[in-house]
Amino acid sequence: MKSQITEQLTLFASVVKWTIYASLVGALVGLGTTGFLRTLAWSNRQTLAYPGYYLVLPATILVSAALVKWLAPDAAGHGTEKVIEAVHKRMGRIPLAVVPVKLVATVITLAGGGSAGKEGPCAQIGAGLASALADLMRVGDEDRRKLVICGISAGFASVFGTPIAGALFGVEVLVLGQMFYEVLFPSFVAGIVSYHVTSSLGVSYRHAAASSLPRLSGGGFLEIIMLGVCCGLVALMLIEVMKLGHRLFNGIAWHWSLKALLGGALLVLVGKFVSLDYLGLGLNTIEAGLSGEALPAGALLWKSLATSITLGSGGSGGILTPTFFIGTAAGNLFAQTFDPRYIAAFSAIGMVALLAGSANTPIAASVMAMELFGPQIASYASIACMVSFLIVGYRSIYPSQLLGIQKSASLTMPTGTPIGSSGRVVYHADEHSLIGRVQTALAAHRQRRRG
C-alpha cells in the first residue's frame, strides 16, 4: 500500500512539474511567435506597397546570409532541421543568439520576396527560448531536451494555429516512425498555451470547413489513394530539388556573398519572367486553391525551384509554408485532371498529405487537417497522408531526422541513423512478397524458354 501511494505521489508530482515547465515554455514561445509574426506582417506591408519590391532580392539574400554567417551560424537553413540536429547531437543545446538572428534574417528574406516559410523560424525561436530557460533553471540534459521538444511543438502550434497538431509534430518529426511519448503531455501543454497566448495577443488564423467531399467508397476511395500517391511523388520531387539546390550552390567555388547575390538574381528572374506568385510566402495562392480556384499546372515546380534557390543561396526561413503551397498545388492539379468538382477539397487534402510525405509526420498532418478544415475531412486526409508517407520511402525534407522503422520488409535501411546519411536502400526479394512472386514467375518463364 505504501509503495502504491509513493508511486501515485511521484507521478502526480511529475504532472505538476511538467505542467509548470511546459506552460512557461508555451508562454515564452507564444510571445516570441507573436513578435515575429507581427514584425513579418509589418515588413510585408511596407515592401509589397512597391511593385518592384522583389528587385532588391540580391541585397536581401546577401544581408540575411551575412547576419547568419557572422552572428549565429546555427541559424542557417530552414530552422527545424537545425533544431532536430541539436536534439539528437547536443541534448537540445541551442545558443540564445539564434533567436534574434533567425527572426531578423527571416523577416529580411521574406520581405524582399524570398521563397521560404515562417514555421522554421518559430520552431527555432521556440527551441532557442526553451534552451535558454533550461539554462536559467539549471535542469539536467534529459529535461533540457524535453523542454526543447516542447519549444518545437509550441512554435509549430502558434504559427499555424493548430495546438494539437503542433504538439504531435514536435514528438513525431524527430524520428521516422517513432513518437516520444514521454514528452507528449508537456508538448500538448506547451502547444495549447502558446496558441492561446498568440490568439489573446491578436494573432488570427484561417480555420475553414472543407467544401464538398467525394463519397469514401468505390471510385471516391480510389481517388483519395491516388491523390496520396501523387503527393508522395511530389514530396520526393521537393526533397530532391532542395538537395539539388544546396549541392549546386555548395559546389560553386565562389565566395559566399557572390552565391547569395546569384541566388537573389535568379529569384528576380523568376519574379520578372514567370510570376510573383512563387516568391514570398505564397499565402494568396494557397487561399485561392483552398477556395476552389484552378492553379497553374507548373505552380508546384516553380515554387520548389524558388524555395531551393532561396535557402540554398543563403536565405533564411522555413520549409513548411512552401510545402503547403506545393501540396495545395498538387491536390489542385490532381482535381483538375481527374475530378474538377472537388478542387477545393483535394487542394486541402493535398496540402496536408505533402506535409506527411516530405516530413514523415502522417499523424500530425492528419490531425492538422481536422484542426484547419473540420472533422469531416478526417478519413480522407488520414488515408492520403499515410499513402504519401509510405510512397516517399526513406527520404525526408529534414536530413537529421533519425530512421526508426522499416517502411517495408522488402526495403531496408539501417535504423538509428540520420536519413541524410543512411546510405542506399537494400532490396530483399522475399519469395512470398508480390514482387518476389513476380520475379520467380519471370525466372521460371525464362527457364522454360531456354528449355
Order of alpha helices (4+ residues) and beta strands (2+ residues): alpha-alpha-alpha-alpha-alpha-alpha-alpha-beta-alpha-alpha-alpha-alpha-alpha-alpha-alpha-alpha-alpha-beta-beta-beta-alpha
